[in-house]
Every structure is written in structure tokens, then in C-alpha cells.
């Protein structure tokens, strides 16, 4: 499986370390909150709301350089809108991968 990275953040920053730190700090703050709301909606079988959560999380997936994972999230979001949880395990493994990565920063 692909690994999260900071390549996109580095390319956006133009070498501005303060900007990079600010963006990483925002992700580290928002990601766990958005992830928890997603899990709450899945547990309650609120699939439309969960699809909205996946939509928001896709942006962080993209920022962290996870191209294939982004596509998995797109498919899963679509499935949730169809009241299907196909792709749930793959998506949640991506969330865990990002969680572990953010803890390492």
C-alpha cells in the first residue's frame, strides 16, 4: 500500500517551513475530529452523512500524496450514497495509515 508523504505540502510551500508547519498542524487537529464524525455516522448507519465525511476526508488523503487511496475514497463515497458499505474496510485502513503517519510527525 502507498504511504502518506509531505511532497504535496512541500511543493505548495515553496520552502516556507512556517507554512508547512501550519498546514500540518491544521491536518493533525482536523483529521481525528473528521474521522470520529465519520465513524459515528457509520455506526448509526447514516450513510449519506458518512459520504459527506468521506468527501471531506478525501482532501486530506490527497494532500498527503495518496493517489490510489483517493480513488478508493471516491468509490467508497459513491457506494455510501447508494447505501452500500462496499469499500469500507479499505477506506478505514487508509484512515489508520494516516493516523499512524500523523502521530509520527
SENU-910471 format. One line per field, with one value per residue: chain; residue number from 1; y, x, z of N, C-alpha, C in turn. Coordinates in Angstrom, 1 decimal. Layout:
# SENU-910471
ch: [A	...]
i: [NUM	...]
n_y: [Y	...]
n_x: [X	...]
n_z: [Z	...]
ca_y: [Y	...]
ca_x: [X	...]
ca_z: [Z	...]
c_y: [Y	...]
c_x: [X	...]
c_z: [Z	...]
//
This chain:
# SENU-910471
ch: [A	A	A	A	A	A	A	A	A	A	A	A	A	A	A	A	A	A	A	A	A	A	A	A	A	A	A	A	A	A	A	A	A	A	A	A	A	A	A	A	A	A	A	A	A	A	A	A	A	A	A	A	A	A	A	A	A	A	A	A	A	A	A	A	A	A	A	A	A	A	A	A	A	A	A	A	A	A	A	A	A	A	A	A	A	A	A	A	A	A	A	A	A	A	A	A	A	A	A	A	A	A	A	A	A]
i: [1	2	3	4	5	6	7	8	9	10	11	12	13	14	15	16	17	18	19	20	21	22	23	24	25	26	27	28	29	30	31	32	33	34	35	36	37	38	39	40	41	42	43	44	45	46	47	48	49	50	51	52	53	54	55	56	57	58	59	60	61	62	63	64	65	66	67	68	69	70	71	72	73	74	75	76	77	78	79	80	81	82	83	84	85	86	87	88	89	90	91	92	93	94	95	96	97	98	99	100	101	102	103	104	105]
n_y: [-1.2	2.3	5.0	7.7	11.0	14.1	15.4	16.9	19.1	20.2	21.0	23.0	24.8	26.1	26.0	27.3	26.9	27.6	27.8	25.2	23.9	25.0	24.1	21.3	21.2	22.0	19.9	17.8	18.5	18.6	16.2	13.9	14.6	14.8	12.2	10.8	11.7	10.6	7.8	7.8	8.3	6.1	4.0	4.7	4.1	6.2	6.8	8.7	11.0	10.0	9.7	12.4	12.9	11.3	12.6	15.1	14.1	13.1	15.2	15.6	13.1	13.4	15.6	14.4	12.9	10.5	8.9	6.6	5.8	8.0	7.5	5.2	6.2	7.9	6.0	4.7	6.7	7.2	4.7	4.7	6.7	5.3	3.7	1.6	-0.2	-1.1	-1.3	-0.2	-1.4	-1.1	1.7	2.4	1.3	3.0	5.4	4.6	4.3	7.0	8.1	6.8	7.9	10.7	10.7	10.2	12.5]
n_x: [0.8	0.4	2.2	1.6	2.8	4.7	5.1	3.4	2.7	5.2	5.7	3.8	4.5	6.8	9.2	8.8	8.9	7.4	4.9	4.5	4.5	2.2	0.1	0.4	-0.2	-2.8	-4.0	-3.4	-5.0	-7.6	-8.1	-8.4	-10.8	-12.6	-12.5	-13.6	-16.3	-17.0	-16.9	-18.8	-21.1	-21.2	-21.5	-24.1	-25.4	-25.9	-25.6	-25.6	-24.6	-22.2	-21.0	-20.6	-18.7	-16.6	-16.1	-15.0	-12.8	-11.4	-9.9	-7.8	-6.6	-5.7	-3.9	-1.9	-0.6	-1.7	-2.6	-3.8	-5.3	-7.0	-8.6	-9.9	-11.3	-13.1	-14.6	-15.8	-17.2	-19.2	-20.4	-21.5	-23.4	-25.2	-26.2	-24.6	-21.9	-19.7	-16.3	-15.6	-13.8	-11.3	-11.2	-11.2	-8.8	-7.1	-7.6	-6.5	-3.8	-3.1	-3.6	-1.5	0.7	0.4	0.8	3.5	4.7]
n_z: [0.0	-0.7	0.8	3.1	2.6	2.6	0.3	-1.5	0.2	0.7	-2.0	-2.3	-0.4	-1.2	0.1	2.5	5.7	8.0	6.9	6.1	8.6	9.8	8.1	8.4	11.2	11.2	9.7	11.5	13.7	12.6	11.3	13.1	14.3	12.2	11.3	13.5	13.5	11.1	11.8	13.8	12.3	10.5	12.4	13.2	11.0	9.2	6.2	4.2	5.5	6.3	3.8	3.2	5.1	4.2	1.8	2.8	4.0	1.9	0.8	2.6	2.3	-0.3	-0.1	1.4	-0.4	-1.3	-3.9	-5.0	-2.9	-2.7	-4.9	-4.0	-1.9	-3.3	-4.7	-2.6	-1.3	-3.3	-3.1	-0.5	-0.9	-2.3	-0.4	0.3	1.9	0.6	0.2	2.6	4.5	3.2	3.0	5.7	6.5	5.2	6.7	9.1	8.4	7.8	10.3	11.8	10.5	10.9	13.7	13.8	13.0]
ca_y: [0.0	3.5	5.6	9.1	11.8	15.5	16.0	18.0	20.2	20.8	21.7	24.1	25.8	26.8	26.0	28.1	25.9	28.0	27.5	23.7	23.5	25.5	23.2	20.1	21.3	22.0	18.5	17.0	18.9	18.4	14.8	13.0	15.1	14.4	10.7	10.4	12.0	9.5	6.5	7.9	8.2	4.7	3.2	5.0	3.8	7.4	6.6	10.0	11.8	9.4	10.0	13.7	12.8	10.8	13.7	16.0	13.4	12.9	16.3	15.3	12.0	14.0	16.5	13.6	12.3	9.2	9.0	5.4	5.9	9.0	6.8	4.3	7.1	8.4	4.9	4.4	7.8	6.9	3.5	5.2	7.4	4.2	2.9	0.4	0.0	-1.7	-0.5	0.3	-1.9	-0.4	3.1	2.6	1.0	4.3	6.2	4.1	4.6	8.4	8.3	6.4	8.8	11.9	10.5	10.1	13.8]
ca_x: [0.0	1.2	2.5	1.4	4.0	4.5	5.6	2.5	2.8	6.5	5.6	2.9	5.1	8.0	10.3	8.3	8.8	6.3	3.6	4.3	4.1	0.8	-0.7	0.5	-0.9	-4.3	-4.4	-3.3	-6.1	-8.9	-8.2	-9.0	-12.2	-13.4	-12.5	-14.5	-17.6	-17.3	-17.2	-20.1	-22.2	-21.2	-22.1	-25.5	-25.9	-26.2	-24.7	-25.4	-23.7	-20.9	-20.5	-20.1	-17.5	-15.6	-15.8	-14.1	-11.5	-10.6	-9.0	-6.6	-5.9	-5.0	-2.8	-0.9	0.0	-2.2	-3.3	-4.6	-6.2	-8.0	-9.6	-10.7	-12.3	-14.1	-15.5	-16.5	-18.2	-20.3	-21.2	-22.3	-24.6	-26.1	-26.5	-23.7	-20.7	-18.6	-15.1	-15.4	-12.5	-10.2	-11.2	-10.8	-7.3	-6.4	-7.7	-5.5	-2.5	-2.9	-3.5	-0.2	1.6	0.3	1.4	5.0	5.2]
ca_z: [0.0	-0.7	2.1	3.2	2.5	2.6	-1.0	-2.0	1.1	0.3	-3.3	-2.1	0.5	-1.8	1.1	3.7	6.8	8.8	6.2	6.2	10.0	10.0	7.4	9.1	12.4	10.9	9.4	12.7	14.5	12.0	10.8	14.1	14.5	11.0	11.3	14.5	13.0	10.1	12.5	14.4	11.3	10.1	13.5	13.2	9.6	8.5	5.1	3.4	6.2	6.2	2.5	3.3	5.9	3.3	0.9	3.4	4.3	0.6	0.6	3.4	1.6	-1.5	0.4	1.9	-1.5	-1.5	-5.1	-5.1	-1.7	-3.0	-5.8	-3.2	-1.2	-4.3	-5.0	-1.3	-1.2	-4.2	-2.6	0.6	-1.4	-2.8	0.8	0.3	2.6	-0.1	0.3	4.0	5.1	2.5	3.4	7.1	6.6	4.8	7.8	10.1	7.8	8.0	11.8	12.2	9.9	11.6	15.0	13.6	12.7]
c_y: [1.3	4.1	7.1	9.8	13.3	16.2	17.1	19.2	20.9	21.6	23.0	25.2	26.6	27.0	26.8	27.1	26.3	27.7	26.0	23.3	23.9	24.5	21.8	20.1	21.3	20.6	17.6	17.3	18.4	16.9	13.9	13.3	14.6	12.8	10.2	10.6	10.9	8.2	6.6	7.7	6.8	3.8	3.4	4.7	5.0	7.5	7.9	10.9	11.3	9.7	11.5	13.8	12.3	11.9	14.7	15.3	13.1	14.0	16.1	14.1	12.5	14.8	15.6	12.6	10.9	9.1	7.8	5.4	6.9	8.3	5.9	5.1	7.6	7.2	4.6	5.5	7.6	5.7	3.9	5.9	6.5	3.3	1.6	0.7	-0.8	-0.8	0.1	-0.1	-1.2	1.0	3.3	2.2	2.3	5.3	5.9	4.5	6.1	8.7	8.0	7.4	10.1	11.9	10.6	11.5	14.7]
c_x: [0.9	1.3	2.2	2.8	3.7	5.0	4.7	2.6	4.1	6.4	4.8	3.6	6.2	9.1	10.0	8.0	7.6	5.0	3.4	3.9	2.7	-0.1	-0.8	-0.3	-2.4	-4.8	-4.4	-4.5	-7.4	-9.1	-8.9	-10.5	-13.1	-13.5	-13.5	-16.0	-18.0	-17.7	-18.5	-21.3	-22.3	-21.9	-23.7	-26.2	-26.5	-25.3	-24.5	-24.5	-22.3	-20.2	-19.9	-18.8	-16.3	-15.2	-14.8	-12.8	-10.7	-9.6	-7.7	-5.8	-5.1	-3.7	-1.6	-0.3	-0.5	-3.1	-4.3	-5.7	-7.3	-9.1	-10.5	-11.7	-13.4	-15.1	-16.4	-17.6	-19.4	-21.1	-22.0	-23.5	-25.6	-26.5	-25.8	-22.4	-19.5	-17.4	-14.7	-14.1	-11.3	-10.1	-10.7	-9.3	-6.5	-6.4	-6.6	-4.1	-2.2	-2.8	-2.1	0.8	1.6	0.9	3.0	5.6	5.5]
c_z: [0.0	0.7	2.1	3.1	2.5	1.3	-1.5	-1.1	0.9	-1.0	-3.2	-1.4	-0.1	-0.8	2.4	4.8	7.7	8.2	6.3	7.5	10.2	9.3	8.0	10.4	12.2	10.6	10.7	13.7	13.9	11.7	11.9	14.4	13.4	10.9	12.3	14.1	11.9	10.8	13.2	13.4	10.7	11.1	13.5	11.9	8.9	7.3	4.3	4.1	6.2	4.8	2.5	4.1	5.0	2.3	1.5	3.7	3.1	0.4	1.4	2.8	0.4	-1.1	0.9	0.9	-1.8	-2.7	-5.2	-4.0	-2.0	-3.9	-5.0	-2.4	-2.1	-4.5	-3.7	-1.1	-2.0	-3.6	-1.4	0.2	-1.9	-1.6	0.9	1.1	1.9	-0.2	1.6	4.6	4.5	2.9	4.8	7.3	6.2	6.0	8.9	9.7	8.1	9.5	12.3	11.7	10.6	13.0	14.9	13.3	13.9]
//
